[in-house]
Amino acid sequence: MPASAALPLPATATMAEASGLLRQIEAHAAAGGDGPLRIDASALQEFDTAVVALLLAAQRLARQQGRELALEDAPAKLMQLAGLYGVESLLSPGKAA
């Protein structure tokens, strides 16, 4: 199976968008592919703690499949938010967590 493409997150990822984004992440994970479950966070501009929860859910989904999560191009603000919750090491951008 070929390597999976990265799922791009939208510019806005708040609690209001969380359920729809979770469905997208679940579908992306279900599509399979070799290698890590890739998520591109480069477009994120407006987000809250919901995005951290979504990324942790993505990580769980990846692990259930024997894969890892690769968070690509995460904004510094996202990593700072993850740091407030003590999970920044789980969401290390650019490499599998």
Backbone as CSV, one residue per row, in Angstrom:
resi,resn,N_x,N_y,N_z,CA_x,CA_y,CA_z,C_x,C_y,C_z
1,MET,0.847,-1.170,0.000,0.000,0.000,0.000,0.895,1.237,0.000
2,PRO,0.562,2.262,-0.789,1.408,3.456,-0.830,1.310,4.263,0.452
3,ALA,2.312,5.106,0.657,2.297,5.994,1.820,1.095,6.917,1.731
4,SER,0.510,7.221,2.863,-0.671,8.077,2.869,-0.273,9.541,2.752
5,ALA,-1.153,10.302,2.133,-0.965,11.746,2.053,-1.341,12.350,3.391
6,ALA,-0.860,13.532,3.649,-1.187,14.217,4.902,-2.601,14.774,4.829
7,LEU,-3.333,14.652,5.924,-4.647,15.264,6.051,-4.438,16.708,6.465
8,PRO,-4.863,17.673,5.657,-4.678,19.077,6.044,-5.758,19.527,7.021
9,LEU,-5.343,20.144,8.111,-6.299,20.750,9.024,-6.686,22.118,8.474
10,PRO,-7.903,22.568,8.762,-8.336,23.881,8.264,-7.728,25.025,9.076
11,ALA,-7.979,26.237,8.639,-7.474,27.416,9.339,-8.089,27.546,10.725
12,THR,-9.345,27.112,10.870,-10.041,27.198,12.148,-10.368,25.804,12.653
13,ALA,-9.928,25.518,13.867,-10.201,24.216,14.486,-10.508,24.445,15.960
14,THR,-11.777,24.730,16.225,-12.219,24.981,17.592,-13.252,23.934,17.984
15,MET,-13.768,24.049,19.185,-14.773,23.110,19.663,-15.946,23.015,18.688
16,ALA,-16.295,24.115,18.038,-17.415,24.132,17.094,-17.169,23.209,15.897
17,GLU,-15.923,23.044,15.498,-15.588,22.211,14.337,-15.133,20.809,14.731
18,ALA,-14.998,20.554,16.010,-14.349,19.327,16.493,-14.997,18.039,15.992
19,SER,-16.315,17.926,16.042,-16.934,16.653,15.656,-16.720,16.362,14.170
20,GLY,-16.822,17.386,13.331,-16.580,17.190,11.902,-15.130,16.839,11.623
21,LEU,-14.220,17.490,12.327,-12.802,17.196,12.141,-12.462,15.791,12.630
22,LEU,-13.090,15.361,13.712,-12.838,14.001,14.199,-13.273,12.978,13.159
23,ARG,-14.413,13.202,12.517,-14.868,12.286,11.457,-13.866,12.252,10.304
24,GLN,-13.313,13.423,9.953,-12.317,13.463,8.876,-11.057,12.690,9.266
25,ILE,-10.619,12.861,10.499,-9.428,12.157,10.972,-9.677,10.654,10.991
26,GLU,-10.858,10.235,11.453,-11.197,8.809,11.481,-11.208,8.230,10.071
27,ALA,-11.785,8.962,9.127,-11.822,8.491,7.737,-10.412,8.413,7.155
28,HIS,-9.597,9.403,7.463,-8.217,9.416,6.961,-7.439,8.227,7.525
29,ALA,-7.623,7.951,8.805,-6.940,6.812,9.426,-7.443,5.502,8.838
30,ALA,-8.745,5.418,8.594,-9.333,4.193,8.050,-8.867,3.921,6.617
31,ALA,-8.492,4.974,5.907,-8.029,4.814,4.526,-6.703,4.071,4.474
32,GLY,-6.028,3.994,5.604,-4.788,3.218,5.687,-3.621,3.896,5.015
33,GLY,-2.786,3.081,4.430,-1.541,3.572,3.862,-0.388,3.081,4.711
34,ASP,0.775,3.107,4.131,1.970,2.693,4.857,2.554,3.893,5.580
35,GLY,3.257,3.618,6.630,3.941,4.677,7.348,3.016,5.394,8.306
36,PRO,3.468,6.534,8.791,2.719,7.242,9.828,1.417,7.843,9.314
37,LEU,0.510,8.092,10.234,-0.705,8.843,9.955,-0.292,10.311,9.954
38,ARG,-0.305,10.921,8.785,0.223,12.272,8.626,-0.885,13.314,8.693
39,ILE,-0.663,14.343,9.501,-1.603,15.456,9.617,-0.819,16.753,9.427
40,ASP,-1.288,17.559,8.483,-0.642,18.830,8.152,-1.358,19.957,8.896
41,ALA,-0.661,20.593,9.812,-1.250,21.657,10.629,-0.845,23.048,10.155
42,SER,-0.246,23.154,8.981,0.308,24.439,8.526,-0.739,25.533,8.353
43,ALA,-1.991,25.180,8.062,-3.023,26.197,7.836,-3.660,26.707,9.127
44,LEU,-3.423,26.025,10.244,-4.068,26.410,11.504,-3.750,27.848,11.884
45,GLN,-4.792,28.617,12.123,-4.636,29.995,12.568,-5.449,30.269,13.827
46,GLU,-6.677,29.768,13.853,-7.553,29.968,15.001,-7.922,28.598,15.548
47,PHE,-7.524,28.325,16.781,-7.795,27.018,17.365,-7.822,27.127,18.878
48,ASP,-8.374,26.099,19.493,-8.426,26.045,20.947,-8.007,24.648,21.397
49,THR,-8.282,24.328,22.635,-7.836,23.037,23.178,-8.458,21.845,22.457
50,ALA,-9.546,22.071,21.732,-10.175,20.977,20.994,-9.197,20.363,19.993
51,VAL,-8.337,21.174,19.396,-7.400,20.635,18.412,-6.374,19.726,19.083
52,VAL,-5.988,20.028,20.305,-5.067,19.141,21.032,-5.747,17.799,21.275
53,ALA,-7.011,17.837,21.699,-7.755,16.592,21.915,-7.902,15.805,20.614
54,LEU,-8.146,16.501,19.509,-8.263,15.827,18.213,-6.958,15.153,17.812
55,LEU,-5.854,15.824,18.044,-4.559,15.242,17.687,-4.221,14.045,18.569
56,LEU,-4.608,14.094,19.822,-4.402,12.935,20.697,-5.291,11.774,20.256
57,ALA,-6.507,12.075,19.791,-7.384,11.032,19.250,-6.766,10.432,17.989
58,ALA,-6.174,11.275,17.155,-5.510,10.789,15.938,-4.352,9.871,16.304
59,GLN,-3.634,10.239,17.339,-2.522,9.405,17.779,-3.018,8.038,18.244
60,ARG,-4.118,8.010,18.991,-4.693,6.731,19.435,-5.118,5.880,18.247
61,LEU,-5.765,6.504,17.264,-6.187,5.776,16.067,-4.983,5.188,15.341
62,ALA,-3.949,5.980,15.202,-2.737,5.505,14.522,-2.146,4.304,15.265
63,ARG,-2.044,4.406,16.561,-1.461,3.315,17.352,-2.296,2.047,17.263
64,GLN,-3.619,2.204,17.191,-4.486,1.030,17.041,-4.190,0.285,15.741
65,GLN,-3.679,1.010,14.760,-3.335,0.425,13.464,-1.867,0.040,13.378
66,GLY,-1.140,0.178,14.472,0.281,-0.123,14.450,1.095,0.941,13.744
67,ARG,0.541,2.140,13.649,1.209,3.259,12.994,1.550,4.309,14.032
68,GLU,2.184,5.360,13.589,2.502,6.492,14.438,1.864,7.733,13.845
69,LEU,1.744,8.769,14.660,1.239,10.055,14.200,2.420,10.930,13.797
70,ALA,2.313,11.558,12.645,3.306,12.544,12.211,2.579,13.867,12.011
71,LEU,2.819,14.803,12.906,2.225,16.130,12.826,3.185,17.022,12.063
72,GLU,2.720,17.553,10.948,3.578,18.340,10.071,3.255,19.827,10.163
73,ASP,4.291,20.630,10.208,4.182,22.094,10.156,3.245,22.668,11.206
74,ALA,3.383,22.205,12.426,2.555,22.709,13.523,2.986,24.120,13.902
75,PRO,2.036,25.039,14.022,2.389,26.388,14.469,2.948,26.361,15.891
76,ALA,3.834,27.282,16.181,4.431,27.358,17.523,3.357,27.513,18.591
77,LYS,2.310,28.259,18.291,1.219,28.477,19.249,0.544,27.149,19.611
78,LEU,0.417,26.246,18.648,-0.171,24.931,18.929,0.719,24.139,19.871
79,MET,2.012,24.174,19.631,2.923,23.429,20.492,2.971,24.040,21.897
80,GLN,2.822,25.360,21.995,2.750,26.004,23.305,1.497,25.563,24.054
81,LEU,0.386,25.486,23.345,-0.863,25.029,23.953,-0.728,23.585,24.422
82,ALA,-0.139,22.752,23.589,0.088,21.357,23.978,0.995,21.293,25.206
83,GLY,1.956,22.205,25.291,2.858,22.259,26.433,2.140,22.580,27.735
84,LEU,1.104,23.406,27.644,0.326,23.739,28.833,-0.339,22.492,29.426
85,TYR,-0.622,21.525,28.569,-1.265,20.285,29.007,-0.268,19.151,29.181
86,GLY,1.010,19.448,28.977,2.048,18.447,29.173,2.089,17.366,28.106
87,VAL,1.584,17.655,26.925,1.554,16.634,25.866,2.363,17.032,24.636
88,GLU,3.190,18.074,24.749,3.939,18.519,23.569,4.862,17.441,23.037
89,SER,5.411,16.612,23.906,6.302,15.554,23.423,5.531,14.488,22.657
90,LEU,4.251,14.332,22.947,3.428,13.367,22.215,3.077,13.863,20.827
91,LEU,3.138,15.175,20.644,2.745,15.780,19.373,3.917,16.445,18.675
92,SER,5.101,15.929,18.862,6.291,16.522,18.238,6.087,16.676,16.748
93,PRO,6.132,17.894,16.240,5.906,18.115,14.805,7.049,17.589,13.957
94,GLY,6.659,17.130,12.761,7.653,16.711,11.788,8.223,15.342,12.002
95,LYS,7.829,14.683,13.065,8.301,13.316,13.286,7.191,12.545,13.985
96,ALA,7.269,11.248,13.901,6.246,10.424,14.519,6.315,10.569,16.018
97,ALA,5.158,10.618,16.641,5.112,10.762,18.101,4.918,9.439,18.775
